[in-house]
Structure formats: C-alpha cells, structure tokens
Amino acid sequence: MPKKKSEVDVGKGFNRIYFVIAGLWVAFVFMLFIGDFFACKVHTDISHTYPECDDYNAGNQVLQLFIFGGLVVPLYYFLRWIAQGFKK
C-alpha cells in the first residue's frame, strides 16, 4: 500500500538531489582545473597568449581544486542541519 504524503521520507529525496548536484559541482571544478592545466602547461607553445597563464602555479591550482571541491561536505551538513529543524 502506498504511503500517505505526510509519511513520505523527504530526507531520501534531499540526499539524492544533493549528491547529484554536488557530483556535478565537483566535476565542473575538476574540469576547470584540467582545462587550465592543459592550456598553460601541456600546450606551452600557445599559452603565452593567455594572460591567466603568466603566473600559473599547478600547486596553487590543486589547492583551489580541493578547497572548492571540498566545499560540498560542510554544505551538506549545514543543509542537513537546517532540514532536521523542520522535522516534527
């Protein structure tokens, strides 16, 4: 027998939506990192035309990748904390 609307677990739907959006965010940040790396380090013959490649540092880019990609973890716990406040 199907559950009533009041008995539907909203937490499962929230988790699924959040993990899909978080996965897309991490993939997007990773693709930006790979794009900068290939533009500035692998194709050095044409990288002199890009102003962002003048001061390129791969270590700094990896740090930014972990910071922006890792933002999804504290955001998940913050949103979960807010969602738990609405539960009865």
Secondary structure, DSSP 4 states (H G I P E B T S, - for coil): -PPPGGGS-HHHHHHHHHHHHHHHHHHHHHHHHHHHHIIIIITTTTGGG-GGGTT--HHHHHHHHHHHHHTHHHHHHHHHHHHHHT--
